[in-house]
Amino acid sequence: MTHTLEQNLLRPYGLQTEQRHEPLGVGEHHPRLSWKLQSDRRGAAQSAYRITAAQRVADLDDATRLLWDSGRRESGDGLLVRWDGPVLQSATRYHWRVEVWDETGAAAGQAQSWFETGLLRRDDWTAVWIGRDPASLPHVDPPQDREPEEANGFEAPPLYLRREFELAQPPVRARLYATAHGIYEPRLNGSRVGDAELAPGWTEYQQRLQYQTYDVTSLVREGRNALGAIVADGWWCGHVGFDPRRPAQHYGECPGFLAQLVIDFADGSQRVVATDGGWAESPGAIRSADLLMGQHFDAREHVAGWDSPGGGDGFQPVAVLDTEPGPLVAEPDHPVRVTRDLPAMQVNRRGAGRFIVDFGQNLVGRVRLTVRDAAAGRRIVLRHAEILTDGELYLDNLRRARATDVYTAGGEQVEVFEPQFTVHGFRYLEVDNYPGELAGTDVVARVLHSDTPWTGHFECSDQMVNQLQSNIAWGQRGNFVAVPTDCPQRDERLGWLADAQIFTPTASRNADVSAFFARWMRDVVDGQDAGGAFRDVAPVVSLSREAAPAWGDGAVIIPWHLWRTYGDRRVLERCFDAMAAWVAHIKRHNPDLRWRHRTGNSYGDWLQLEVTTPRDLLSTAYFARSTQIVAQAAEVLGRHEQAAQHQALHTAIRAAFIESYVGDDGTVEGGTQTGYLLALAFGLLPQELVPKAVEHLAADIEKRGNKLTTGFVGVALLCPVLADHGRADLAYALLHQTEFPGWGYSIRHGATTIWERWDGWTDHSGFQSATMNSFNHYSLGSVGDWLFGRVAGIDQASGSVAYRELLLRPLPGGKLTWARAEQETVRGQVACGWSIADGRITVTVTVPPGSTASLEIPTPEPGSVRESDAVAADQPGVLGVEASAAGAILRLTSGRYTLTAVAPGGTFTD
């Protein structure tokens, strides 16, 4: 009985501060607190909450010592509640508790969490920027006799920095606040600090440079201590993008480091150890390091204990580079981390000392190699590639990126090499000049990506479709590295806006990307020019021209999606003026409301096949869509006059689109699949012409043998539009297609991530042009949103925000006999699945507390819906059942349900 009561109790869980769990170093003065709800009781919902906060966890139970007591607030939401307590202090931990009352008004469960503030004020910083004297840096190309894999554009190796200090008493608390011009690894008393990789990440450095906060209490000790760091070029002054210029022209000329260690003692005193002129620097064992080119480690140069007390031999005084900290902000999202290790699946000898390793999965990260019995000075070379040709690495598509790591052995019996300042996209590894036989256990691939919490799971009865979902997920992991990149292997790795906006709905199914995208949107907005034009990429490097249609529109579409999915009003507030300025920019240069001028490098439906969608049709469609979103966002923000203005503008653009591009017979100019998809998905057709347009779209697909022609822009709309307009049969035919072109074709040929191009490799032509041919590029994987949203059936009503009103629409079809998905939303877990057997369809759903759902069960006999062999309408939690063209529509409260009905096309006798 106790277990049942506990299960039925409404309980908060998944507590977050600023969309992260127990974050260190929060930079917001009014952080937002969130929680989810769970209960097995149908109809469970929150009716009120109370938040209390204190600086000590024990004080949460003492009303006289509370810092903040919200009091009981009547609300069904636990979503992004703003801190309204006292002014937050820097470098302070705050414990908070939430208590909830259920739908009857009875006290229910409670949970508690904490967050810790960073350095909230400019005068909290006493550190100065240190590094190597820029005057000592060479400004010539690397010598011709130098091994090419060592060259990273500069001859200067990464910085090794250190400072010793002494403590008279043991600390009770110690925090390190650190950042770099470049990327850094902090060290303290011989140990690495934290698990963040490639810190501080990549932002518009002139506008915002992130710092990280580390709890180092366990590493600091009474007596002598040594604080150190290694700093490499990274995005700051390494190779970035495909720009052939000297990389220093992007941000700066040389790396630098800024840090302060704040130590508290039991007697209330405090010690601060900050970067200043008293530090020392030296080259070290890392001879070169570059994100694109690779890393060279010479173990002969390694000085054991350099980061420990007494280990400073050979270090020279640092240069003070700048006394102003600059535009520092606390890191607001999850850092890049190593999230898993993949062992070698196969090791093939290709000659004396040369091996090809297959990890079985295209991934992004680095390799950890164990070297045994290598003579001092032996150079072992590691080259990375996504794919093989005739058993050897295919490297042509890397362009300028060398993706090569070098280890020079130190002569020890067992040595381990793992580069930390580079990242590669690869499935295959060539190890050259390795001593003896390379065992599979001696080489491990380490997977790196921004550690956004994984929240979604999809699976079905077709293993090819399951592989597709896996490919989509791995593409997301590999390309969410500090920014949402286009590809992880070649000399590009830029934050393209269109790729991101196309894929964001899928990304938010797989993972909680709320903080990741909210932070990146600040870079997008920072890249906007004074006239309102966004750029194609963010941060802005390599490309500074005005953004193209569908690319610049990402700056409008993504904030709106973050609002709809996560209820993040603040991202709308921060982006709204920029969103409106973008629409105004387009309108100003296109007064006839056909977007034909100032289209940047108009890409059209990028990488479409065999056809060309008219560029002005595509651009005008996006002009209409962005204008519509700005109108909706203005309404949400209470800017009603702007909402009315943009709604009127949208109506006018729609009329111009119809007049210019739509025929009386429902044809759309150009006759391409993407043209019809844009018109249908964006509501740019007269209602009476919609069925005819669907017929034209379907006819084009069918005449091609159920094959697609869509590129980046069209592919995300393909299956959803077909399914929503009565042609789920064609949507499934495209999903299952294994001939070229289609997702199944690449899978049939061994793909473990989404390819950049449908024709990246084909039976009839081999490899596409190596100038642009990535085998890990998530854009064409945007179908993943449809797998969750229609195949399994998890969606939300058109006016719903953050999954408050669920629309559950499982869609049997194609070769599938079952499908299911689970998604951890901001309100709690949502699940939907279906299976068909013996003439009956079984649908299982989970609705989180506080949400309601409309469940569509596809059945020819709405009256046949049953739960536990009883009429569904009579069951608890079922608010109503009605017949519709889709079958049966059930209105549900929160809870878990298992319902059966006559299957589509099946028979059933009561």
Beta strands, then each sheet from edge to edge (+ up, - down):
strand 1: 11-17
strand 2: 32-38
strand 3: 46-54
strand 4: 68-69
strand 5: 73-74
strand 6: 81-82
strand 7: 93-102
strand 8: 107-116
strand 9: 129-131
strand 10: 159-167
strand 11: 171-181
strand 12: 183-188
strand 13: 191-192
strand 14: 209-215
strand 15: 223-232
strand 16: 256-265
strand 17: 270-274
strand 18: 280-282
strand 19: 286-290
strand 20: 294-298
strand 21: 316-317
strand 22: 319-322
strand 23: 328-330
strand 24: 336-343
strand 25: 346-351
strand 26: 354-372
strand 27: 379-385
strand 28: 388-389
strand 29: 392-393
strand 30: 404-408
strand 31: 414-417
strand 32: 424-432
strand 33: 443-450
strand 34: 456-460
strand 35: 761-762
strand 36: 766-767
strand 37: 794-796
strand 38: 805-808
strand 39: 818-825
strand 40: 828-837
strand 41: 840-847
strand 42: 852-857
strand 43: 866-867
strand 44: 870-871
strand 45: 878-884
strand 46: 887-892
strand 47: 895-902
sheet 1: 1+ 2- 6+
sheet 2: 4+ 3- 5+
sheet 3: 4+ 3- 7+ 8-
sheet 4: 9+ 22-
sheet 5: 13+ 12- 15+ 10- 18+ 21-
sheet 6: 17+ 16- 11+ 14- 23-
sheet 7: 19+ 20- 30- 27+ 32- 26+ 25-
sheet 8: 19+ 20- 30- 27+ 32- 26+ 31-
sheet 9: 19+ 20- 30- 27+ 32- 26+ 33- 24+
sheet 10: 28+ 29-
sheet 11: 34+ 39- 40+ 41- 47+
sheet 12: 35+ 36-
sheet 13: 37+ 38- 42- 46+ 45-
sheet 14: 43+ 44-
end
